[in-house]
């Protein structure tokens, strides 16, 4: 699962990922994209990928 998640995260703009995290109260300062994605529900990450294309 980790490798798949990394591939998904590469397709998401950091700005969009941080916005979703902030909506859920997840800390975004000084945190890598992959660490934010691990805290978000999987379906949210997949939806962000679909919206990027």
N, C-alpha and C positions, 0 to 999 in steps of 0.2 A: 504494500500500500504506500509506503514512503516514497518509492521511486515514482509511482503514478502521481502522487500529490505534487512532487517537485516539478513534473512535466506540466501539470495544470497551472501551477503558480507562475511558471515562466511565461504563460500566455496572458496573465492578468496584469493590468497596469497597477502599480503600487498605490496610486491615488484611489482607485476604485476599491482595492482591498482594504485600505485604511478607513475609508468611509463606512464600509460594512462593519468593520471591527468597532468603530466608534459608536455606531448604532446599538451595538450589543455590550458596550461598556468595557471593551477589551483595550488594554494599553497598547498604544501604537508608537510611542516615542522610543527611539533607539532599539527598535525590534526589527528583525529581518522579515521579509515577506513570508518565508516558509513558516516561521514561528507564529505569525499572525494566522496563516491559513490553518495550521494545526489546531488552533483554538476555535475556529469557525466551524459550524456544521458542514459536513461534506456537500450537502445539496446546495448550500450558499456558494461554495467555491465553484462547483460545477455550473451554477447559474451565471456567475461572473465570467467564466470562460465562454459560455454561449453568447453573452452580451458583447464580448470583445470582437467576435468574428463578424 
